[in-house]
Every structure is written in C-alpha cells, then in structure tokens.
Amino acid sequence: MSFLTVLLSLILGLLLLDIKNVLITVILLICIIFLFIWKIKKNKVVIILSIICLIIGILFSVIKIKENNLTSNYGLVVRTSENYVILRTFKEKFYVYNKDDLKLFDLICFSGDRAELTFTTYESSFDFKGYLNKNGIESSLKINNFTKIFSLPINIDGFKSEILSKFHHEETKDLARAILFNENSDYISDLKSEFMLANVLSVTGVLLNFLLYSVSKFLAKFISDKLSRILSLLLLTPYIFINISKFVVIKTVIFFIIGIIFLEKEVDRFNLKNLILIIFLLLNHYLIYSLSFILSLIFMVFKELGHLYLFDKNRLKKRLKMNSFTILLFLPFSIEFYNSFNILRLVLNTLFVDVFKGIFVINIVSFYGLHLSFLEDLIYHLLIFLNKIELDFLSINLPAFKQLGYIVFYVLFSLYFYFREINFKRLYLNIGLVSTLSFALYCLPIEQLMTCEITFINVGQGDSTLIRYKNETILVDTGGIVNYDLAKNSLIPFLRKNRIYDIDYCFITHYDYDHFGALNSLKSNFKVKEIIDYNAQFPIKTKYFDFNNLNHYWNELSDENDKSLVLYFKLLSQKILLMGDASKSVEAEIIKNTKIDVDILKLGHHGSSTSSSYEFLKTLDPNVAIISCGYKNKFKHPHEEVINNLNRLNIRYRRTDLEGTISYKFNLFIL
C-alpha cells in the first residue's frame, strides 16, 4: 500500500502547492491519477479514498471563512515572535503587532478591528506578507481590549530567554536560538551556506530524531528496548513541550511514538507515516507551503526509494552515502536559498553533519541546565573559523529553478533511483548522464552572453538601477535603509541569481542615504571595481556604453539633490535618462540647453512634486516613465501632481512600489 500513500501525498501536494498554476497542476494530476488507477485499478476502495482526499483538498483550498464581527471573540495565541503574535480564532488566524503582554498559548476574549496586511518588501528579501498568507493569515488585527481567560503557568518565551542568557557569545547564542528553537538570525543567515545540510536536517526533524534514538540506544543497555524508547521520550518532554508549536517537532514525536507502538509488530511504517502526513494536510492544508513539511515529505519518500543504494554494512560509507544523497536531493532548494552552486562547499557540508549533531547535543545539555562554558568556547572558535573560510571563488551564481524545473529534477531523480533499485544499469546510467549534462548546461551563462538589460531594482524608498550588456555590469546607486543591510539582503542575492559576479562601475548620483547608503556593505561583500560620482569628468566611456551627465548646473553651494548626476546613455536602440533626485530647476536648464530623445525615463526624486514638471515631461515625451519609491512611504511618493502630469500627457508609467523590480531585457541577436 506504500504506492497508494506516496501518490496521495503527491496528489495533495501538487494540488495545494500552487493552486494558481492551474494548467501545470491539472496536467500533473491527470498523469498521476492515470498511473494511480492503472496500478491499482481493481481496488475500488483505494480509488474512492483518493477521490475523497482530492475533494477535501480542493474544498480546503478554495473555501475561506472570515469573521466580520470581531467583538467579544475568543482567540488562542499559537505563535509568538519578537514583535508580533499570531492569534487563532475558531475560524481564522490573525497577525497582531507588538503585543508584549500576550504569551504563547494564552486564551483571550477580545474585541478589535480587522486591517489589511501591509509590509514593505524589497527585491530578493523575505516576503513576510507572502509567508503569512501561506500560513493562512490574510488579515492583521488591532486589539482594542482583551481579557485573559487562561495562561500557562510557564512563560515559554521567558524560559527561552533564560536558556539563551547562559551563552556568553552572541554567535553561539544565535546558533542555539536557531537549532534549539528553530528561530533565525542575521548571523545564522550568513552561515547558512556552511551549514546547509545541517540546516536541512534540523528543519526536517532529523536532529531531534537522532537525539531520541541516541538516548534510547544508550538506555537499552540497561533496560528493555521498548522501555528505553518511552523513557527517552519522557526525558526530552520538556524540550518537546517548549517547541510544541513547531510542525517538525510534532511530526517527529508522532513518528517516534509509532515506532514504540509497533516495535514488535509487522506493519508498513512508511505507508503509515504517509497517511499521517495526509491527515496533517487535511487538518491544515497550508502545511504544503511549510518548508519543514515539504522537505520532510521529500526526504521520507526518496529515502525509501533509494534504500538499497543507502544500505551499506560499512558505517562510514553508509554515512557518506546518506550525506551525499541528502545534498543531491535538496540541491534545488540549496540553489534557491543561496543563489549559487559550490561543489566544494557541498562536499564540506557532508563533513559538518556529525559536527553539527555534536553541537546540537551540547545545546540540548545547556537546555537542561548544564552549561559547559569550555564547550561553548569551542563552538565559538569553530564558527569564527567557518566565517573565515573563503569559498566564493568556486561559486557558480544561479537563479532558482522554476516550478517546472523542480518537477523535472525530481522526476529524473525518481527514475534514476527506481532503475537503480531494479538494477537496470544502462538506463539509470543514461539518466544520470542526461541529468548531469542538463545541470551543467543550466550553469552556463548562455542567456547573459545573448542579452542586455536595464533593471530598476525594488529597494523601497530609494534608487538602484542595474545596466548590463553581456558581461559588463553597471550599477547606478545602491539604495539605502537605516538599520537594514540592503546590500546583503537584497542587492547581492539579486546579482547572484542573475549570474553576476562583479560590478564594473558603480555610479553614485549624489550622497543622500537612500541613494548610496548600501555602498559600504556592497563593497565589503561583493566585488566593485570602480566608483563614480558627480565629481568625475564626463563623458564616461565603458566597454559598451557612453555615459553623459546632463547636469552641468550645480555648484558647491547647491542642494545635494541638485548636484545629482543626470545620466543619459543608449542601450542598443533604447535612449535612457536617469534623473537621480534632480529638481525642476535642473530639468528646466536641461530642456533649455539640450535636445534629446528619450525612450525610458526614470523620474527624478521618486515621483516627488519637486521634480517631473509638466514642461519637462512634455518636451521629452518618453515611451515609459519609471518611478522608484517605497510602498506606502511617509513622503506619499509619487505625488498626485506628477501622476496627473503623466496622465495628461498619456505617458505610461510603472512603479516599483506596486510592481516590485522592473526589468527590460533585450536579445542581442534580434534587435
């Protein structure tokens, strides 16, 4: 019956994974259902069960119930974070901002007002609104007043803080926060590439499972096997309880309990685990968007598929096989997370797994009150060492796989190990060769050599424009946000997933923070060859471009905005003008003294009323105007006057606050 549960999992997964992509979903469902019926066509019960599961999955996906009346309602706090909580009512979940007096599992009676979820999202940064939506949270809640009906006698968040306070180094504290409580931090994000496989094992529950079985194996030397497992579970109950809101913990504990119940009984455990995952999905279909659920399902299914390959009497070989198998299995996710592929880093990850298991055990010991400072110091020096390892010179920058790419990858992966299991050597070797060559082809920058582009990067309330012709790359401004590293979180991931390795020229139009604030971080973490500002002598000639600065009208006493570079250049047949933050007075001088044609105009000062005069827009008459500004920014850019000017002149305009990053890409062999 394993075939049944695997297919049911896949059917529900494909159905719920991307309900908007109807065409691909329907095609895959038809193929899987056809295969499913062909395999077990005589078993009517199985067919009926699969249809029921499909109907339930569709209903859960489509039907949404919302409460309009939020007076005297009851809610349970199901998740807490540093500055928000998630409140679960009977019918839906809400995002509640900054409620310090609400703790995990508090049951309250409240009244409040529903509001739209509004968060600023930058290019390549974490989409918090999307994350909430994928967890079934579509509204925020402003609580007017509430009364606690029940509160746990133990303050879970306070207990976590107390545990973490024992760590003396910020780096080891952040690591403990990540592996003990599955909570991320900027420092751990920097180390993700070094601990990629260990992160995967943590997210899928493998580390907790390892600990449960390790403790039970030790206890089995003194008591019966079954009793040792029960005692192992009891000993880890405090840790499990603290993390009980995490799906991966619940799943791991349930699977472990199944192992205890059926310890001496004949049962298809793989089949049973799949059925439990299906039940999880039916109870909460948003789990299909959860990384821990997706990785757990993939790991479980493919581990079963490749069990003959993974079996080896030699423990060292078996461990290396499992580590390499896991790395290959999660390769698409690794590329998506890190925007690169590095073979040496992946090899090193196989060596880090056992080290990471040791770190996990050390942190668990600290959780139970036995904090050994010398072990923390050892971990600290290991982290410092890892931070100094420079492997980026071997990295191949890559974009994430498309949805179809994921499907092709896992179909080929399945076929390879299926034919390997049945010892069809010629076929599985050919599949392996085709897969390797396809991936090698994917790694080649073929598109970069055949195209050029201009991209207006979504950096919020700021400016950053990428210009690329083949392998020459120019960045105009970097954007800048106080207390947020725009370079590391947005610009560099964006450059990497676009296969860019260095910046040949970085123009800084002027020295307002929202135009240059991310420059220092960018220079520290990415190769920037030359920086040019308004003090340079123009025109600037590069390999493929001639840049002219049309702003000849500033002096040392000018406002910083009026010193701004106004860059005019051509990209193939496209004539482009970037206005920086130049004001109407600069615009007037430009149209008075210069005659230019413009196809793409980036408006000055983010659409402020201080720029983009009617006369200026009318004279240039561009095909399209680009407005780079932040979502619901405090300056209320773009200004109504500017929008009215554009509409009166029938000039099409596009906004990064509404569209995100805006890109124009041209094929060099067509134009």
C-alpha positions, 0 to 999 in steps of 0.5 A, spaced: 500 500 500 506 504 500 504 506 492 497 508 494 500 513 500 506 516 496 501 518 490 496 521 495 501 525 498 503 527 491 496 528 489 495 533 495 501 536 494 501 538 487 494 540 488 495 545 494 502 547 492 500 552 487 493 552 486 494 558 481 498 554 476 492 551 474 494 548 467 501 545 470 497 542 476 491 539 472 496 536 467 500 533 473 494 530 476 491 527 470 498 523 469 498 521 476 491 519 477 492 515 470 498 511 473 494 511 480 488 507 477 492 503 472 496 500 478 491 499 482 485 499 478 481 493 481 481 496 488 475 500 488 476 502 495 483 505 494 480 509 488 474 512 492 479 514 498 483 518 493 477 521 490 475 523 497 482 526 499 482 530 492 475 533 494 477 535 501 483 538 498 480 542 493 474 544 498 480 546 503 483 550 498 478 554 495 473 555 501 475 561 506 471 563 512 472 570 515 469 573 521 466 580 520 464 581 527 470 581 531 467 583 538 467 579 544 471 573 540 475 568 543 482 567 540 488 562 542 495 565 541 499 559 537 505 563 535 509 568 538 515 572 535 519 578 537 514 583 535 508 580 533 503 574 535 499 570 531 492 569 534 487 563 532 480 564 532 475 558 531 475 560 524 481 564 522 488 566 524 490 573 525 497 577 525 497 582 531 503 587 532 507 588 538 503 585 543 508 584 549 503 582 554 500 576 550 504 569 551 504 563 547 498 559 548 494 564 552 486 564 551 483 571 550 476 574 549 477 580 545 474 585 541 478 589 535 478 591 528 480 587 522 486 591 517 489 589 511 496 586 511 501 591 509 509 590 509 514 593 505 518 588 501 524 589 497 527 585 491 530 578 493 528 579 501 523 575 505 516 576 503 513 576 510 506 578 507 507 572 502 509 567 508 503 569 512 498 568 507 501 561 506 500 560 513 493 562 512 493 569 515 490 574 510 488 579 515 492 583 521 488 585 527 488 591 532 486 589 539 482 594 542 481 590 549 482 583 551 481 579 557 485 573 559 481 567 560 487 562 561 495 562 561 500 557 562 503 557 568 510 557 564 512 563 560 515 559 554 518 565 551 521 567 558 524 560 559 527 561 552 530 567 554 533 564 560 536 558 556 539 563 551 542 568 557 547 562 559 551 563 552 556 568 553 557 569 545 552 572 541 554 567 535 553 561 539 547 564 542 544 565 535 546 558 533 542 555 539 536 560 538 536 557 531 537 549 532 534 549 539 528 553 537 528 553 530 528 561 530 533 565 525 538 570 525 542 575 521 548 571 523 545 564 522 543 567 515 550 568 513 552 561 515 547 558 512 551 556 506 556 552 511 551 549 514 546 547 509 545 540 510 545 541 517 540 546 516 536 541 512 536 536 517 534 540 523 528 543 519 526 536 517 526 533 524 532 529 523 536 532 529 531 531 534 530 524 531 537 522 532 537 525 539 531 520 541 534 514 538 541 516 541 538 516 548 534 510 547 540 506 544 544 508 550 538 506 555 537 499 552 543 497 555 540 497 561 533 496 560 528 493 555 528 496 548 521 498 548 522 501 555 528 505 553 524 508 547 518 511 552 523 513 557 527 517 552 521 520 550 519 522 557 526 525 558 526 530 552 518 532 554 520 538 556 524 540 550 518 537 546 513 541 550 517 548 549 517 547 541 510 544 541 508 549 536 513 547 531 510 542 525 517 538 525 517 537 532 510 534 532 511 530 526 517 527 529 514 525 536 508 522 532 513 518 528 517 516 534 511 514 538 509 509 532 515 506 532 514 504 540 507 502 538 509 497 533 516 495 535 514 488 535 509 488 530 509 487 522 506 493 519 508 498 513 511 504 517 512 508 511 505 507 508 503 509 515 507 515 516 504 517 509 497 517 511 499 521 517 502 526 513 495 526 509 491 527 515 496 533 517 494 536 510 487 535 511 487 538 518 491 544 515 492 544 508 497 550 508 502 545 511 504 544 503 507 551 503 511 549 510 518 548 508 519 543 514 513 539 511 515 539 504 522 537 505 520 532 510 515 529 505 521 529 500 526 526 504 521 520 507 519 518 500 526 518 496 529 515 502 525 509 501 526 509 494 533 509 494 534 504 500 538 499 497 543 504 494 543 507 502 544 500 505 551 499 506 554 494 512 560 499 512 558 505 517 562 510 514 560 509 507 553 508 509 554 515 512 557 518 506 552 515 502 546 518 506 550 525 506 551 525 499 544 523 497 541 528 502 545 534 498 543 531 491 536 531 493 535 538 496 540 541 491 534 545 488 532 548 494 540 549 496 540 553 489 534 557 491 536 559 498 543 561 496 543 563 489 549 559 487 552 552 486 559 550 490 561 543 489 566 544 494 562 547 499 557 541 498 562 536 499 564 540 506 557 540 508 557 532 508 563 533 513 559 538 518 553 533 519 556 529 525 559 536 527 553 539 527 549 533 531 555 534 536 553 541 537 546 540 537 547 535 543 551 540 547 545 545 546 540 540 548 545 539 555 545 547 556 537 546 555 537 542 561 541 546 565 548 544 564 552 549 561 559 547 559 562 554 558 569 550 555 564 547 550 561 553 548 568 556 547 569 551 542 563 552 538 565 559 538 572 558 535 569 553 530 564 558 527 569 564 527 573 559 523 567 557 518 566 565 517 573 565 515 573 560 510 573 563 503 569 559 498 566 564 493 571 563 488 568 556 486 561 559 486 557 558 480 551 564 481 544 561 479 537 563 479 532 558 482 529 553 478 522 554 476 516 550 478 517 546 472 524 545 473 523 542 480 518 537 477 523 535 472 529 534 477 525 530 481 522 526 476 529 524 473 531 523 480 525 518 481 527 514 475 534 514 476 533 511 483 527 506 481 532 503 475 537 503 480 533 499 485 531 494 479 538 494 477 537 496 470 544 499 469 544 502 462 538 506 463 539 509 470 546 510 467 543 514 461 539 518 466 544 520 470 548 522 464 542 526 461 541 529 468 548 531 469 549 534 462 542 538 463 545 541 470 551 543 467 548 546 461 543 550 466 550 553 469 552 556 463 551 563 462 548 562 455 542 567 456 547 573 459 552 572 453 545 573 448 542 579 452 542 586 455 538 589 460 536 595 464 533 593 471 530 598 476 531 594 482 525 594 488 529 597 494 523 601 497 524 608 498 530 609 494 534 608 487 538 602 484 538 601 477 542 595 474 545 596 466 548 590 463 550 588 456 553 581 456 558 581 461 559 588 463 555 590 469 553 597 471 550 599 477 547 606 478 546 607 486 545 602 491 539 604 495 539 605 502 535 603 509 537 605 516 538 599 520 537 594 514 543 591 510 540 592 503 546 590 500 546 583 503 539 582 503 537 584 497 542 587 492 547 581 492 542 575 492 539 579 486 546 579 482 547 572 484 541 569 481 542 573 475 549 570 474 553 576 476 559 576 479 562 583 479 560 590 478 564 594 473 562 601 475 558 603 480 555 610 479 553 614 485 548 620 483 549 624 489 550 622 497 543 622 500 542 615 504 537 612 500 541 613 494 548 610 496 547 608 503 548 600 501 555 602 498 559 600 504 556 593 505 556 592 497 563 593 497 565 589 503 561 583 500 561 583 493 566 585 488 566 593 485 571 595 481 570 602 480 566 608 483 563 614 480 560 620 482 558 627 480 565 629 481 568 625 475 569 628 468 564 626 463 563 623 458 564 616 461 566 611 456 565 603 458 566 597 454 559 598 451 556 604 453 557 612 453 555 615 459 553 623 459 551 627 465 546 632 463 547 636 469 552 641 468 548 646 473 550 645 480 555 648 484 558 647 491 553 651 494 547 647 491 542 642 494 545 635 494 539 633 490 541 638 485 548 636 484 545 629 482 548 626 476 543 626 470 545 620 466 543 619 459 546 613 455 543 608 449 542 601 450 542 598 443 536 602 440 533 604 447 535 612 449 535 612 457 535 618 462 536 617 469 534 623 473 537 621 480 533 626 485 534 632 480 529 638 481 525 642 476 530 647 476 535 642 473 530 639 468 528 646 466 536 648 464 536 641 461 530 642 456 533 649 455 540 647 453 539 640 450 535 636 445 534 629 446 530 623 445 528 619 450 525 612 450 525 610 458 525 615 463 526 614 470 523 620 474 527 624 478 526 624 486 521 618 486 515 621 483 516 627 488 512 634 486 519 637 486 521 634 480 517 631 473 514 638 471 509 638 466 514 642 461 519 637 462 515 631 461 512 634 455 518 636 451 521 629 452 515 625 451 518 618 453 515 611 451 515 609 459 516 613 465 519 609 471 518 611 478 522 608 484 519 609 491 517 605 497 510 602 498 506 606 502 512 611 504 511 617 509 513 622 503 506 619 499 511 618 493 509 619 487 505 625 488 498 626 485 501 632 481 506 628 477 501 622 476 496 627 473 502 630 469 503 623 466 496 622 465 495 628 461 500 627 457 498 619 456 505 617 458 505 610 461 508 609 467 510 603 472 512 603 479 516 599 483 512 600 489 506 596 486 510 592 481 516 590 485 523 590 480 522 592 473 526 589 468 527 590 460 531 585 457 533 585 450 536 579 445 542 581 442 541 577 436 534 580 434 534 587 435 
